[in-house]
Amino acid sequence: MKKNRSSFIALLFALTLFIACAGSRDSAPEGGDMADAPCTECGTQGDIVLKITDEKFYREWNQVAFSRIDSNAVVGVFPALKVTATRPEDCKMCHSFSADALDFDLARVEDSLFAKAFPKMQRDLMIVGMRVPDADSAYVDSLSVKLLAEKFVEGKRLDDVTPWEERDGVEQTIARQLPFKLKELLNGIASRYELRYLTIPLVLNVEMDPDLGKKGGFTWQIVWSMWDARYGELVALTYSKFTAATTTRVAPEKEWATPFASRLWKLLNTDVAHFENH
């Protein structure tokens, strides 16, 4: 069954992602609990309007791999492998904020953009009960740990953001040679589940700050990647970090990934055939 329609994915994630995904989840309030109580601090009308500051970014494309993307292929969609959601104890607007809620909101954005960029591409969720059989639950549970532990750029692990932080403001085309173990792991996933591509948010860190802007805000940090699993190649990767502060009196109690949408779209929509590194 094809799952590249946003409405279907949104419903599917709402029903299954939070109980079935294999990634690491770390909701880290500084005390208190995350009970879903009515929000008296969130505002009742209008859109969440954010001002983006302190932005850092890095983007790269494998020019050959990106140019030959097969829009009719199957892409396996991973939940974020490592999510950290942090909020202060006295954050009254954070009732809906959690690691799983962040991952769900990111999936909403990602699916919408992929449907726009590659409308014929079949997107299958890499969670137990979907593309992944129930019998593979233990295997999938170990995948995030194995992937994040693999060495990549400068011999650093995939969950290490420092290689991308150090390249702030850089956009480039580059063909990286993957370490054998990482390439073998990607090949194994492709063969096991008959996939061509994998989309993997490697790291997602979000921290809520009630004192930002007029009604609070948050800091966002992500490493998002796309791989040609069959050939064992990184197709594209983006690092994005910024501060988002409200400019109106409507709190950011949902849609945290919305500012990242335009940044991910730039990665997916770039014509690498005429791209100049800078």
TORVOMAR-184577 format. One line per 2 residues: number of its first residue (from 1); for each residue x, y, z of N, C-alpha, C. Coordinates in pm, whole numbers, plus 50000, padded with zeros to 5 digits. Atoms other than C-alpha are relative to their C-alpha. Example, Ala and Ser with C-alpha at 12.3 -4.5 7.8 and 13.67 -1.06 7.14 Angstrom:
2
1	50089,49881,50000,51230,49550,50780,50090,50120,50000  49918,49881,49994,51367,49894,50714,49923,50109,50073 .
//
This chain:
278
1	50084,49881,50000,50000,50000,50000,50087,50124,50000  49923,49877,50003,50131,50346,49918,49955,50091,50113 .
3	50028,49915,49885,50159,50590,50204,50058,50137,49981  49939,49871,50024,50275,50909,50040,49900,50113,50003 .
5	50098,49894,49989,49956,51102,50103,50001,50051,50143  49979,49940,49868,49987,51344,50391,49891,49966,50099 .
7	50108,50027,49906,49644,51284,50540,50009,49859,50056  49989,50139,49955,49703,50909,50556,50115,49985,50098 .
9	49884,50009,49910,50048,50944,50712,49969,50063,50134  50031,49932,49875,49921,51192,50968,49915,49912,50090 .
11	50085,50089,49923,49648,50953,51078,50077,49880,50050  49925,50119,49965,49882,50659,51076,50098,50027,50112 .
13	49906,49966,49894,50145,50831,51286,49925,50023,50131  50075,49973,49878,49882,50946,51531,49961,49872,50071 .
15	50044,50126,49942,49769,50588,51582,50113,49910,50046  49899,50104,49977,50098,50400,51579,50138,50047,50038 .
17	49860,49962,49985,50416,50603,51592,50045,50002,50144  49955,49978,49863,50423,50683,51959,50018,49872,50080 .
19	49985,50126,49926,50391,50321,52068,50090,49902,49928  49929,50103,50077,50594,50153,51795,50135,50042,49950 .
21	49875,49959,50063,50891,50365,51689,50120,49949,50078  49883,50064,49940,51241,50239,51754,50101,50100,50053 .
23	49900,49902,49963,51423,50565,51822,50008,50023,50149  49981,49964,49861,51556,50695,52151,49914,50119,50034 .
25	50089,49892,49961,51307,50918,52334,50038,50050,50138  49960,49943,49873,51411,51153,52610,49924,50129,50023 .
27	50072,49880,49959,51147,51392,52738,50054,50040,50136  49923,49964,49882,51326,51590,53001,49953,50130,50063 .
29	50038,49883,49922,51123,51836,53204,50085,50007,50125  49920,49984,49879,51311,51979,53497,49907,49992,50122 .
31	50095,50020,49892,51058,51835,53741,49858,50001,49947  50139,50002,50042,50679,51794,53730,49971,49881,49911 .
33	50035,50107,50091,50489,51559,53503,49945,50059,49873  50044,49955,50131,50356,51574,53150,49851,49974,49980 .
35	50142,50025,50012,49986,51527,53223,49937,50100,49903  50063,49918,50102,49769,51660,52943,49884,50078,50060 .
37	50101,49916,49938,49584,51934,53130,49961,50113,49906  50038,49887,50084,49390,52219,52971,50102,50112,50011 .
39	49897,49896,50002,49624,52499,52867,49935,50137,50016  50054,49866,49977,49538,52836,53015,50096,50108,49952 .
41	49898,49905,50038,49853,52998,52879,50020,50009,49849  49966,50015,50141,49836,52908,52510,49932,50100,49908 .
43	50075,49914,50090,49592,53166,52376,49893,49918,49929  50113,50072,50058,49273,53079,52196,49978,50030,49853 .
45	50026,49962,50137,49289,53249,51857,50130,50031,49928  49886,49957,50080,49527,53315,51573,50104,49891,49980 .
47	49891,50092,50030,49830,53140,51430,50119,50027,50090  49874,49984,49929,50157,53079,51607,50097,50071,49906 .
49	49909,49921,50083,50391,53346,51468,50134,50008,50070  49867,50011,49939,50763,53300,51528,50102,50085,49926 .
51	49884,49931,50056,51072,53510,51474,50122,49911,50019  49886,50090,49995,51380,53304,51387,50129,50081,50015 .
53	49871,49933,49976,51718,53417,51525,50106,49895,50030  49886,50086,49962,52062,53273,51603,50007,49874,49913 .
55	50009,50116,50088,52037,53047,51299,50137,49952,49955  49883,50066,50056,52307,52802,51199,49951,49890,49907 .
57	50045,50105,50091,52286,52563,50906,50118,49943,49923  49907,50066,50092,52475,52320,50688,49917,49912,49909 .
59	50069,50086,50096,52356,52142,50372,50101,49939,49906  49914,50064,50100,52522,51890,50146,49919,49902,49916 .
61	50062,50093,50093,52424,51683,49845,50109,49918,49932  49920,50081,50090,52589,51392,49668,49942,50025,49861 .
63	50056,49951,50125,52548,51540,49321,49949,49887,49910  50040,50111,50086,52534,51209,49133,49879,49928,50060 .
65	50108,50073,49936,52311,51031,49385,49871,50082,50002  50119,49915,49993,52075,51327,49420,49939,50019,49862 .
67	50050,49977,50136,52049,51383,49044,49929,49879,49942  50060,50121,50057,51954,51021,48979,49890,49942,50088 .
69	50106,50050,49913,51684,50992,49246,49886,49942,49917  50107,50071,50070,51427,50741,49126,49868,50031,50071 .
71	50125,49958,49937,51088,50897,49199,49899,49888,50013  50091,50114,49991,50919,50560,49152,50046,49895,50101 .
73	49945,50098,49905,51130,50386,49415,49926,50006,50133  50058,50006,49866,51034,50293,49770,50101,50059,50099 .
75	49914,49941,49897,51173,50500,50057,49948,49957,50136  50034,50037,49864,51176,50373,50413,50014,50121,50090 .
77	50006,49880,49919,51079,50647,50656,50023,49964,50146  49969,50027,49860,51247,50623,50996,49950,50112,50090 .
79	50018,49897,49898,51132,50804,51307,50137,50058,50036  49873,49944,49954,51397,51034,51452,50067,49900,50095 .
81	49931,50103,49922,51662,50807,51601,50030,50043,50142  49966,49950,49867,51749,51029,51895,49932,50135,50020 .
83	50078,49879,49975,51505,51288,52030,50016,50041,50146  49997,49945,49865,51555,51511,52333,49905,50119,50006 .
85	50097,49892,49981,51265,51731,52444,50013,50052,50142  49971,49943,49869,51347,51965,52732,49908,50119,50026 .
87	50085,49887,49961,51116,52204,52917,50024,50030,50147  49987,49968,49858,51138,52391,53246,49880,49951,50079 .
89	50106,50053,49914,50930,52274,53539,49875,50086,49998  50113,49908,49989,50711,52583,53540,49946,50044,49864 .
91	50045,49966,50135,50632,52580,53167,49851,49966,49986  50144,50023,50003,50253,52623,53167,49947,49975,49859 .
93	50046,50017,50138,50231,52617,52786,50051,49869,49940  49934,50119,50054,50416,52285,52751,49920,49872,50016 .
95	50080,50118,49970,50125,52050,52817,50000,49899,49887  50002,50092,50114,50140,51902,52465,50140,49965,49950 .
97	49862,50013,50046,50519,51906,52435,50062,49871,50053  49932,50122,49961,50704,51573,52437,50088,49956,49884 .
99	49914,50052,50107,50964,51379,52238,49917,49939,49889  50083,50063,50102,50695,51180,52060,49920,50102,49922 .
101	50074,49895,50070,50492,51491,51980,50090,50072,49900  49905,49938,50092,50802,51648,51824,50022,49912,49878 .
103	49975,50092,50110,50866,51339,51615,49879,49993,49907  50123,50001,50078,50505,51328,51500,49989,50126,49915 .
105	50010,49874,50073,50514,51696,51401,50104,50007,49890  49898,50005,50104,50840,51648,51212,49955,49910,49885 .
107	50049,50092,50104,50685,51353,51025,49894,50067,49913  50101,49925,50076,50393,51576,50924,50064,50090,49895 .
109	49930,49909,50091,50629,51829,50769,50073,49922,49891  49921,50079,50094,50854,51570,50608,49913,49936,49894 .
111	50087,50067,50097,50569,51380,50446,49941,50097,49900  50058,49899,50089,50411,51694,50303,50101,50044,49894 .
113	49898,49953,50093,50738,51806,50145,50041,49890,49902  49965,50109,50090,50823,51463,50005,49892,49977,49895 .
115	50110,50015,50095,50479,51437,49846,50007,50107,49893  49985,49890,50095,50551,51771,49681,50121,49980,49910 .
117	49876,50015,50077,50907,51693,49570,50001,49875,49914  49998,50130,50068,50857,51328,49469,49862,49936,50009 .
119	50139,50045,49985,50483,51270,49418,49977,49853,49968  50018,50141,50035,50530,50919,49275,50071,49905,50095 .
121	49919,50085,49913,50762,50793,49547,49913,49937,50109  50072,50072,49895,50617,50528,49779,50078,50012,50129 .
123	49937,49979,49870,50692,50612,50141,49942,49902,50101  50045,50101,49905,50674,50327,50392,50065,50025,50136 .
125	49953,49976,49865,50704,50370,50766,50080,49882,50053  49914,50105,49947,50987,50176,50924,49971,49977,50148 .
127	50042,50033,49865,50792,50075,51231,49933,49863,49995  50056,50134,49992,50671,49737,51346,49851,50004,49967 .
129	50139,50007,50042,50342,49642,51185,49974,50068,49867  50014,49937,50131,50399,49850,50873,50094,49928,49905 .
131	49902,50067,50086,50692,49780,50640,50075,49892,50079  49924,50091,49915,50856,49603,50935,49907,49895,50061 .
133	50084,50105,49941,50704,49264,51032,50012,49996,50152  49997,50011,49853,50616,49200,51397,50120,49919,50048 .
135	49889,50087,49960,50884,48932,51407,50134,50073,50003  49875,49925,50008,51148,49197,51338,50011,50109,50107 .
137	50002,49892,49902,51071,49410,51643,50133,50015,50072  49871,49993,49931,51395,49320,51821,50108,50058,49909 .
139	49903,49948,50097,51595,49390,51506,49986,50150,49984  50023,49857,50018,51435,49731,51461,50036,50077,50126 .
141	49964,49935,49875,51480,49816,51828,50150,50026,50008  49855,49984,49993,51853,49771,51780,50055,50089,49889 .
143	49950,49926,50115,51875,49964,51453,50045,50140,50035  49964,49862,49968,51877,50313,51598,50134,50005,50073 .
145	49873,50005,49925,52157,50219,51838,50116,49971,49905  49894,50037,50094,52359,50056,51561,50033,50115,49905 .
147	49977,49890,50095,52311,50344,51318,50072,50117,50067  49942,49883,49934,52392,50619,51566,50143,49974,50047 .
149	49866,50033,49953,52702,50436,51686,50102,49992,49887  49908,50013,50112,52848,50409,51335,50082,50127,49980 .
151	49912,49886,50026,53143,50634,51251,49975,50051,49859  50024,49941,50131,53106,50877,50965,50102,50111,49976 .
153	49910,49889,50033,53258,51222,50906,50102,50021,50113  49889,49977,49907,53597,51276,51074,50007,49891,50107 .
155	49997,50111,49906,53556,50938,51242,49905,50015,50117  50094,49977,49890,53274,51072,51460,49869,49927,49976 .
157	50126,50073,50007,52950,50895,51538,49893,50083,49929  50109,49932,50070,52634,50975,51346,49917,50088,50093 .
159	50075,49914,49909,52478,51123,51661,50082,50117,50053  49914,49888,49962,52765,51371,51697,49974,50117,49905 .
161	50036,49887,50086,52655,51713,51568,50117,50093,49972  49890,49904,50014,52996,51883,51591,50054,50014,49858 .
163	49951,49978,50137,53104,51814,51229,49916,50099,49923  50089,49909,50073,52802,52008,51108,50000,50139,50062 .
165	49990,49869,49934,52822,52285,51368,50123,50077,49952  49875,49936,50043,53178,52353,51256,49995,50049,49856 .
167	50014,49959,50140,53059,52401,50896,49884,50099,49984  50112,49906,50001,52808,52675,50978,50000,50087,49874 .
169	50015,49916,50118,52679,52851,50667,50048,49938,49870  49943,50066,50117,52827,52598,50425,49891,49919,49928 .
171	50081,50086,50086,52638,52441,50134,50094,49943,49895  49905,50058,50093,52822,52197,49913,49949,49869,49940 .
173	50018,50133,50057,52807,51901,49680,50126,49921,50029  49886,50082,49961,53028,51619,49795,49958,49853,49997 .
175	50025,50144,50001,53049,51243,49741,50087,49937,50109  49925,50056,49888,53150,51086,50071,50010,49848,49987 .
177	49981,50144,49995,53295,50739,50096,49957,49952,50137  50049,50049,49872,53102,50558,50365,50090,49892,50055 .
179	49929,50113,49939,53282,50335,50614,49929,49869,49968  50054,50129,50042,53234,49970,50530,49884,49954,50088 .
181	50104,50049,49909,53026,49890,50841,49869,50076,49981  50121,49921,50022,52783,50175,50777,49936,49963,49867 .
183	50052,50038,50131,52749,50087,50410,49934,49863,50006  50055,50135,49986,52690,49722,50500,49867,50003,50074 .
185	50124,49989,49924,52422,49820,50752,49887,50054,49913  50100,49944,50091,52238,50033,50493,49959,49898,49894 .
187	50030,50103,50099,52265,49758,50232,49909,49892,50059  50080,50104,49935,52121,49509,50480,49856,50042,50019 .
189	50137,49949,49984,51818,49728,50552,49929,50000,49866  50060,49996,50134,51757,49777,50179,49960,49861,49953 .
191	50029,50136,50045,51775,49405,50108,49889,49936,50080  50097,50064,49911,51569,49299,50406,49858,50047,49972 .
193	50134,49943,50014,51278,49532,50333,49970,50050,49858  50021,49964,50141,51311,49582,49955,49980,50151,49984 .
195	50002,49855,50004,51387,49953,49982,50112,50051,49912  49892,49932,50071,51589,50190,49769,50060,50111,50087 .
197	49954,49884,49923,51608,50494,49996,49956,49991,50145  50037,49983,49860,51597,50575,50365,50005,50148,50033 .
199	49991,49867,49940,51508,50907,50526,50011,49982,50150  49971,50022,49859,51650,50931,50876,50032,50133,50068 .
201	49961,49892,49909,51630,51224,51117,50090,49939,50108  49905,50065,49910,51942,51133,51311,49987,50051,50143 .
203	50004,49937,49869,51921,51379,51599,49900,50114,49997  50092,49889,49986,51645,51614,51713,50000,50045,50145 .
205	49996,49944,49865,51692,51839,52016,49917,50129,50002  50084,49881,49988,51426,52093,52117,49985,50034,50148 .
207	50013,49953,49862,51416,52302,52433,49902,50117,50004  50099,49894,49984,51115,52511,52534,50051,50106,50096 .
209	49961,49887,49915,51170,52856,52685,49881,50096,50011  50118,49914,49984,50861,53037,52824,50033,50148,49998 .
211	49962,49859,49993,51057,53363,52847,50035,50061,49864  49968,49948,50133,51125,53396,52474,49880,50071,49939 .
213	50105,49931,50073,50924,53651,52275,49885,50044,50088  50117,49953,49927,50574,53755,52373,49928,49888,50074 .
215	50071,50111,49936,50446,53409,52462,50082,49873,49998  49914,50117,49996,50745,53180,52478,50060,49966,49866 .
217	49934,50044,50122,50952,52997,52221,50081,49875,50027  49921,50121,49985,51204,52721,52171,50126,50010,49916 .
219	49883,50020,50085,51544,52628,52036,49987,49865,49931  50017,50118,50084,51558,52371,51758,50135,49959,49943 .
221	49877,50051,50058,51847,52151,51646,49971,49863,49939  50029,50126,50068,51829,51870,51392,50111,49966,49902 .
223	49921,50053,50111,52044,51653,51167,49907,49905,49925  50093,50079,50082,51826,51514,50886,50075,49947,49879 .
225	49921,50063,50106,51955,51271,50625,49914,49914,49909  50061,50092,50097,51855,51077,50313,50111,49916,49940 .
227	49898,50095,50043,52045,50767,50201,49948,49915,49885  50028,50102,50100,52052,50551,49891,50052,49870,50058 .
229	49960,50119,49925,52053,50226,50084,50053,49891,49909  49957,50104,50092,52096,50005,49780,50147,50018,49962 .
231	49862,49973,50040,52421,50174,49676,50089,50039,50118  49921,49963,49884,52530,50265,50028,50059,50138,49988 .
233	49954,49863,50019,52550,50639,49967,49913,50097,50079  50075,49888,49947,52450,50953,50150,49953,50084,49883 .
235	50055,49920,50109,52216,51138,49912,50002,50148,50036  50005,49860,49957,52167,51459,50111,49990,50005,50151 .
237	50004,49983,49855,52201,51592,50464,49989,50149,50031  50007,49862,49954,52105,51909,50644,50008,50005,50151 .
239	49995,49967,49858,52188,52047,50986,49933,50135,50016  50072,49875,49978,51962,52318,51121,49987,50027,50148 .
241	50013,49959,49861,51973,52507,51448,49955,50145,50004  50048,49862,49990,51781,52820,51544,49919,50018,50128 .
243	50089,49963,49891,51586,53001,51812,49873,50056,49940  50130,49954,50050,51214,53057,51750,49925,50065,50115 .
245	50069,49925,49896,51042,53327,51957,49868,50054,49948  50131,49953,50042,50676,53425,51945,49999,50152,49984 .
247	50019,49855,50020,50583,53768,51807,49856,50041,50029  50137,49973,49959,50215,53739,51904,49974,49924,50130 .
249	50029,50061,49871,50042,53621,52219,49930,49864,49985  50045,50139,50016,49978,53267,52093,50123,49912,50022 .
251	49884,50079,49960,50212,53013,52253,50030,49888,49901  49961,50109,50091,50408,52752,52052,49976,49864,50064 .
253	50032,50127,49936,50223,52452,52194,49975,49889,49899  50010,50099,50106,50222,52267,51859,50079,50053,49880 .
255	49938,49959,50126,50374,52278,51510,50142,50056,50017  49863,49956,49975,50731,52310,51636,50087,49984,49876 .
257	49918,50027,50118,50868,52171,51308,49972,50094,49883  50038,49914,50112,50700,52435,51091,50115,50088,49950 .
259	49889,49921,50053,51005,52667,51073,50104,49917,49924  49904,50086,50068,51218,52370,50965,49954,49964,49859 .
261	50054,50042,50129,50989,52306,50667,50069,50069,49884  49937,49929,50111,51136,52578,50446,50147,49962,49985 .
263	49858,50038,50004,51487,52465,50535,50015,49860,49941  49997,50133,50061,51415,52101,50449,49962,50008,49853 .
265	50040,49985,50139,51243,52211,50129,50115,50049,49914  49884,49953,50076,51557,52395,50021,50093,49883,49968 .
267	49917,50118,50025,51746,52066,50055,49939,49915,49890  50066,50090,50095,51490,51868,49856,49980,50062,49863 .
269	50040,49932,50123,51424,52131,49590,50117,50068,49928  49885,49936,50062,51778,52240,49499,50039,49929,49870 .
271	49951,50054,50128,51897,52193,49140,50151,49985,50012  49857,50020,49975,52236,52040,49211,50082,50004,49871 .
273	49927,49995,50128,52325,52036,48840,50059,50137,49976  49951,49863,50018,52375,52412,48858,50040,50063,50132 .
275	49970,49950,49866,52481,52440,49220,50150,50032,50012  49860,49962,49975,52800,52624,49319,50023,49996,50151 .
277	49970,50012,49858,52955,52534,49652,50033,50136,50060  49965,49878,49928,52974,52813,49905,49977,49979,50151 .
//
